[in-house]
Amino acid sequence: MILPRLQPIFPRFLRKVFAPRPIQEIHYVMGTLLDIALFGVEPAMGRTLLRRCFREAKRLEHLLSAHDEESALSRLNRMAGRGPVEVEKDLFALLQVAAGSWEETGGAFDITSGPLIDLWEKAALDDQEPDGDCLTAALGKVGPKNLRLLDGTAELLLKGIRLDLGGIGKGHAVERIVGLLKEAGVQHALVNFGESSLFALGSPPREEAWRIAIKGMNEGEWIGSVAFSDRTLSVSGSYGRSLEIQGRRYGHILDPRTGRPLERELLSVVLGPSATEAEAFSTALLILDREEGLALLERHPQLEGMIVNEGRIAMTPRFTRETRFEPFDSEMGRTS
């Protein structure tokens, strides 16, 4: 995903006159930047609370990372085909959510896509598309039929299965951080994880909601802005990181149903109460066609969403009302 995808827009009044300054820190976590800004908090308390939040994010990184060989997820992956494994409560809960998201999205969101990711990364190194047999073999290791969850244990039924929680790990961390902030009595904060998963707690000073600008897929392109509070916003893009094989460009998002990477430029936005769920659904919207994606959101009234494809914007009926969406004036470079 091209960064920055999202940009907070602070009210003109706050830019021109004195306003309370946030207690804010930015740290590198889970391969990207986690930015937490607190308003209306006593400085010493705010700094202590931020340390707790970043410790929690680091703890979850060590639990959920597919790149850390000592993470709980990596240990589970190494046990593929060797029977059930007792897993940490956080990991088990997230695997349950992921399994439910697979069913809700008709298989468009799938954390068992690790074998496909490995296959296409190797193909890029070899500069050669995978042959049909290799693709079929990888697809045989994909799908919830290969993952069994029971009483705090997880079992990967076949050797070579590899789970990847990159699609919902940040969302889960955002939810845990927001939980810590609420427990501490914080009423106004913005948690921005990787410019793609945000939670707006309350609103900034003297405003009713946080207004966030959404960047398009291309350099210098801005889609518009949305305003929201006490909800989460997830934005996903089909390109940003990409693979190239024999001069042909492929997106980093794989369709777990076909085993192939996306080759169309899409941007999806999902607004809802759960950061984990919003991340899963925004990823699924990239894979489903526009009608399927909007129908998926319509079946979940707690969610609103938008899909952008080659400048064409499609959204759920209530998206504009719920987010006060304002398209950007392309000539002026600001909202109209």
ZAFI-532603 format. One record per residue (C-alpha): residue number from 0; residue in one letter; z, x, y. Coordinates in Angstrom, 1 decimal. Example, Ala and Ser with C-alpha at 12.3 -4.5 7.8 and 13.67 -1.06 7.14 Angstrom:
BEGIN
   roke   lumvo        z        x        y
      0       A      7.8     12.3     -4.5
      1       S      7.1     13.7     -1.1
This chain:
BEGIN
   roke   lumvo        z        x        y
      0       M      0.0      0.0      0.0
      1       I     -0.9      1.3      3.5
      2       L      2.1      1.8      5.6
      3       P      3.3      0.4      7.9
      4       R      2.5     -3.0      6.5
      5       L      5.1     -4.8      8.5
      6       Q      6.5     -4.1     11.9
      7       P      9.4     -5.9     13.6
      8       I      8.4     -7.3     17.0
      9       F     11.4     -7.2     19.3
     10       P     11.5     -9.8     22.1
     11       R     10.1     -8.7     25.5
     12       F     13.5     -9.5     27.1
     13       L     15.2     -7.0     24.8
     14       R     12.6     -4.4     25.6
     15       K     13.1     -4.7     29.4
     16       V     16.8     -5.1     29.9
     17       F     20.0     -3.9     28.2
     18       A     20.7     -5.4     24.9
     19       P     23.1     -4.6     22.1
     20       R     21.9     -1.7     20.0
     21       P     21.8     -2.0     16.3
     22       I     23.7      0.2     13.9
     23       Q     20.8      1.5     11.9
     24       E     19.9      4.1      9.3
     25       I     16.7      4.9      7.3
     26       H     16.8      6.7      4.0
     27       Y     14.2      7.7      1.4
     28       V     14.8      5.6     -1.8
     29       M     12.7      4.5     -4.7
     30       G      9.7      6.5     -3.3
     31       T      9.7      4.9      0.1
     32       L     11.8      4.2      3.2
     33       L     14.7      1.8      3.2
     34       D     15.6      0.7      6.8
     35       I     18.8     -1.3      7.5
     36       A     19.7     -2.5     11.0
     37       L     22.9     -4.3     11.7
     38       F     23.7     -6.2     14.9
     39       G     27.1     -7.4     16.2
     40       V     29.0     -5.0     14.0
     41       E     31.7     -2.5     15.2
     42       P     30.2      1.0     14.9
     43       A     32.7      2.5     12.6
     44       M     32.6     -0.5     10.3
     45       G     28.8     -0.6     10.5
     46       R     28.4      3.1      9.5
     47       T     30.8      2.6      6.5
     48       L     28.9     -0.5      5.4
     49       L     25.6      1.3      5.6
     50       R     26.9      4.1      3.4
     51       R     27.9      1.5      0.8
     52       C     24.4     -0.1      1.0
     53       F     22.5      3.1      0.6
     54       R     24.8      4.2     -2.3
     55       E     24.0      0.9     -4.0
     56       A     20.3      1.5     -3.5
     57       K     20.5      5.0     -4.9
     58       R     22.5      3.6     -7.9
     59       L     19.7      1.0     -8.6
     60       E     17.1      3.7     -8.2
     61       H     18.8      5.7    -11.0
     62       L     19.0      2.6    -13.1
     63       L     15.4      1.2    -12.6
     64       S     13.1      4.2    -11.9
     65       A     10.2      4.7    -14.3
     66       H      9.9      8.3    -12.9
     67       D     13.4      9.4    -13.5
     68       E     13.7     10.6    -17.1
     69       E     17.4     10.0    -17.1
     70       S     17.3      6.4    -15.7
     71       A     18.4      3.5    -17.8
     72       L     14.9      2.2    -17.8
     73       S     13.4      5.5    -19.0
     74       R     16.0      5.6    -21.8
     75       L     15.1      2.1    -22.9
     76       N     11.4      3.1    -22.9
     77       R     12.0      6.1    -25.1
     78       M     13.6      3.7    -27.6
     79       A     10.4      1.6    -28.0
     80       G      9.9      0.6    -31.6
     81       R     13.3      1.9    -32.7
     82       G     15.4     -1.3    -32.5
     83       P     17.6     -3.1    -30.0
     84       V     19.3     -1.1    -27.2
     85       E     22.4     -2.2    -25.3
     86       V     21.5     -2.0    -21.6
     87       E     23.4     -2.2    -18.3
     88       K     24.1     -5.6    -16.9
     89       D     21.9     -5.1    -13.8
     90       L     19.0     -4.0    -15.9
     91       F     19.4     -6.8    -18.4
     92       A     19.5     -9.5    -15.6
     93       L     16.4     -8.0    -14.0
     94       L     14.5     -8.0    -17.3
     95       Q     15.4    -11.7    -17.7
     96       V     14.0    -12.5    -14.2
     97       A     10.9    -10.5    -15.0
     98       A     10.3    -12.4    -18.3
     99       G     10.7    -15.7    -16.4
    100       S      8.2    -14.5    -13.7
    101       W      5.7    -13.7    -16.4
    102       E      5.9    -17.3    -17.7
    103       E      5.8    -18.8    -14.2
    104       T      2.8    -16.8    -13.1
    105       G      0.8    -17.4    -16.3
    106       G      1.0    -13.7    -17.2
    107       A     -0.3    -12.4    -13.8
    108       F      3.0    -10.6    -13.2
    109       D      4.0     -8.5    -16.2
    110       I      6.5     -5.6    -16.3
    111       T      5.2     -4.5    -19.7
    112       S      2.0     -3.1    -18.1
    113       G      3.1      0.5    -18.5
    114       P      0.6      1.4    -21.2
    115       L     -2.2      0.1    -19.0
    116       I     -0.9      2.2    -16.0
    117       D     -0.9      5.3    -18.2
    118       L     -4.3      4.6    -19.5
    119       W     -6.0      4.3    -16.1
    120       E     -4.1      7.2    -14.6
    121       K     -5.4      9.4    -17.5
    122       A     -8.9      7.9    -16.9
    123       A     -8.8      9.0    -13.3
    124       L     -7.8     12.5    -14.3
    125       D    -10.6     12.6    -16.9
    126       D    -13.0     10.9    -14.4
    127       Q    -14.1      8.6    -17.2
    128       E    -13.4      4.9    -17.7
    129       P    -11.3      4.0    -20.8
    130       D    -13.5      2.9    -23.7
    131       G    -13.1     -0.5    -25.2
    132       D    -11.0      0.6    -28.2
    133       C     -8.4      2.4    -25.9
    134       L     -8.2     -0.7    -23.6
    135       T     -7.7     -3.0    -26.5
    136       A     -5.0     -0.8    -28.0
    137       A     -3.2     -0.7    -24.6
    138       L     -3.5     -4.5    -24.2
    139       G     -1.8     -4.9    -27.6
    140       K      1.3     -3.3    -26.2
    141       V      1.4     -5.6    -23.1
    142       G      3.0     -9.0    -22.8
    143       P      6.5    -10.5    -23.3
    144       K      5.9    -10.9    -27.0
    145       N      6.7     -7.2    -27.2
    146       L     10.0     -7.5    -25.4
    147       R     13.1     -9.2    -27.0
    148       L     16.2     -9.9    -24.9
    149       L     19.4    -11.0    -26.7
    150       D     23.1    -10.8    -25.8
    151       G     22.9     -7.8    -23.4
    152       T     20.4     -5.9    -25.6
    153       A     16.7     -5.3    -25.0
    154       E     14.2     -4.3    -27.7
    155       L     10.7     -3.0    -27.2
    156       L      9.1     -4.0    -30.5
    157       L      6.3     -1.5    -30.7
    158       K      6.2      2.3    -30.2
    159       G      4.4      3.1    -27.0
    160       I      5.5      0.1    -25.0
    161       R      6.6      1.1    -21.5
    162       L      8.2     -1.1    -18.9
    163       D      7.6     -0.6    -15.2
    164       L      9.8     -2.4    -12.7
    165       G      8.0     -1.2     -9.6
    166       G      6.9     -4.7     -8.8
    167       I     10.4     -6.1     -8.4
    168       G     12.8     -3.2     -8.2
    169       K     12.8     -3.1     -4.4
    170       G     13.3     -6.8     -4.2
    171       H     16.3     -6.6     -6.5
    172       A     17.8     -3.8     -4.3
    173       V     17.3     -5.9     -1.2
    174       E     19.2     -8.8     -2.8
    175       R     22.1     -6.6     -3.7
    176       I     22.2     -5.0     -0.2
    177       V     22.1     -8.4      1.5
    178       G     25.0     -9.5     -0.8
    179       L     27.1     -6.6      0.4
    180       L     26.3     -7.4      4.0
    181       K     27.3    -11.0      3.6
    182       E     30.5    -10.1      1.8
    183       A     31.4     -7.9      4.8
    184       G     30.8    -10.8      7.2
    185       V     27.6     -9.4      8.8
    186       Q     25.6    -12.3     10.3
    187       H     22.7    -10.5     11.9
    188       A     20.7     -7.8     10.1
    189       L     17.2     -6.8      9.0
    190       V     16.7     -5.0      5.7
    191       N     13.2     -3.5      5.4
    192       F     12.4     -1.8      2.1
    193       G      9.1      0.1      2.0
    194       E      7.5     -2.1      4.7
    195       S      6.8     -4.6      1.9
    196       S     10.1     -6.3      1.0
    197       L     12.3     -7.6      3.9
    198       F     15.3     -9.9      4.3
    199       A     16.2    -11.3      7.7
    200       L     19.9    -12.1      7.9
    201       G     20.5    -14.4     10.8
    202       S     18.5    -13.3     13.9
    203       P     18.3    -10.6     16.5
    204       P     20.3    -10.9     19.7
    205       R     19.4    -14.0     21.8
    206       E     16.6    -15.0     19.4
    207       E     16.3    -17.7     16.8
    208       A     14.5    -15.6     14.2
    209       W     13.1    -12.2     13.4
    210       R      9.4    -11.9     14.3
    211       I      7.4     -9.5     12.1
    212       A      3.9     -8.3     12.5
    213       I      1.7     -8.1      9.4
    214       K     -0.8     -5.3      9.2
    215       G     -4.2     -5.8      7.5
    216       M     -5.8     -3.8      4.8
    217       N     -7.8     -1.6      7.1
    218       E     -6.7      0.9      9.7
    219       G     -6.0     -0.8     13.1
    220       E     -6.3     -4.3     11.6
    221       W     -3.4     -6.7     12.2
    222       I     -3.4    -10.2     10.7
    223       G     -0.7    -11.8     12.8
    224       S      3.0    -12.3     13.0
    225       V      5.6    -14.5     11.4
    226       A      9.2    -15.5     12.3
    227       F     11.9    -16.2      9.8
    228       S     15.6    -16.0      9.3
    229       D     18.0    -16.0      6.2
    230       R     15.0    -15.6      3.9
    231       T     12.9    -12.9      2.5
    232       L      9.3    -11.8      3.0
    233       S      7.2     -9.9      0.5
    234       V      3.8     -8.4      1.3
    235       S      1.5     -6.9     -1.4
    236       G     -1.9     -5.3     -1.1
    237       S     -4.5     -4.6     -3.8
    238       Y     -5.4     -1.2     -2.3
    239       G     -3.5      1.5     -0.5
    240       R     -3.0      3.7     -3.4
    241       S     -6.2      3.7     -5.4
    242       L     -8.0      5.4     -8.3
    243       E    -11.4      6.9     -8.2
    244       I    -13.6      7.3    -11.4
    245       Q    -17.1      8.7    -11.1
    246       G    -17.2      7.8     -7.4
    247       R    -16.0      4.2     -8.0
    248       R    -12.8      3.1     -6.3
    249       Y    -10.2      1.0     -8.1
    250       G     -7.1     -0.6     -6.8
    251       H     -3.6      0.4     -8.1
    252       I     -2.9     -3.2     -9.2
    253       L     -3.8     -4.0    -12.8
    254       D     -4.6     -7.4    -14.2
    255       P     -2.3     -7.5    -17.3
    256       R     -4.5    -10.2    -18.8
    257       T     -7.7     -8.1    -18.8
    258       G     -6.3     -4.6    -18.6
    259       R     -8.5     -3.7    -15.7
    260       P     -7.6     -2.7    -12.1
    261       L     -8.5     -4.9     -9.2
    262       E    -11.7     -4.1     -7.3
    263       R    -11.4     -6.5     -4.4
    264       E     -9.3     -6.1     -1.2
    265       L     -6.6     -8.7     -1.0
    266       L     -3.4     -9.1      1.0
    267       S     -0.7    -11.6      0.0
    268       V      2.5    -12.7      1.7
    269       V      5.3    -14.7      0.2
    270       L      8.3    -16.2      2.0
    271       G     11.3    -17.5      0.0
    272       P     15.0    -17.2     -0.7
    273       S     14.9    -14.5     -3.4
    274       A     13.5    -11.0     -2.7
    275       T     13.0    -10.4     -6.4
    276       E     11.0    -13.6     -6.9
    277       A      9.0    -13.1     -3.8
    278       E      7.9     -9.6     -4.9
    279       A      6.8    -10.9     -8.3
    280       F      4.9    -13.8     -6.8
    281       S      3.2    -11.7     -4.1
    282       T      1.9     -9.4     -6.8
    283       A      0.7    -12.3     -8.9
    284       L     -1.2    -13.7     -5.9
    285       L     -3.4    -10.6     -5.9
    286       I     -4.4    -11.1     -9.5
    287       L     -4.9    -14.9     -9.5
    288       D     -7.9    -16.4     -7.6
    289       R     -7.1    -18.1     -4.3
    290       E     -6.9    -21.6     -5.7
    291       E     -4.7    -20.6     -8.6
    292       G     -2.5    -18.6     -6.3
    293       L     -2.0    -21.4     -3.9
    294       A     -1.4    -23.9     -6.7
    295       L      1.2    -21.6     -8.1
    296       L      3.1    -21.6     -4.8
    297       E      2.8    -25.4     -4.5
    298       R      4.6    -25.7     -7.8
    299       H      7.6    -23.9     -6.2
    300       P      8.6    -25.7     -3.0
    301       Q     11.1    -23.0     -2.1
    302       L      8.1    -20.6     -1.6
    303       E      5.4    -20.4      1.1
    304       G      2.6    -18.0      1.1
    305       M     -0.6    -16.6      2.5
    306       I     -3.6    -14.8      1.0
    307       V     -6.1    -12.7      3.1
    308       N     -9.4    -11.8      1.6
    309       E    -12.1    -10.1      3.8
    310       G    -10.7    -11.7      6.9
    311       R    -10.4    -15.2      5.4
    312       I     -6.9    -16.6      5.5
    313       A     -5.7    -19.2      3.1
    314       M     -2.1    -20.5      3.1
    315       T      0.2    -23.1      1.7
    316       P      0.3    -26.3      3.9
    317       R      3.8    -25.5      5.3
    318       F      3.3    -21.8      5.8
    319       T      2.5    -22.0      9.5
    320       R      5.3    -24.4     10.2
    321       E      7.9    -22.5      8.2
    322       T      7.0    -19.1      9.7
    323       R      5.6    -20.0     13.1
    324       F      2.6    -17.9     12.1
    325       E      0.6    -16.6     15.1
    326       P     -2.7    -14.9     14.4
    327       F     -3.4    -11.7     16.4
    328       D     -5.9    -11.7     19.2
    329       S     -8.3     -9.0     18.0
    330       E     -9.4     -8.2     21.5
    331       M     -6.0     -7.8     23.0
    332       G     -4.2     -6.4     20.0
    333       R     -1.4     -8.8     20.3
    334       T     -0.4    -12.3     19.4
    335       S     -2.2    -15.0     21.3
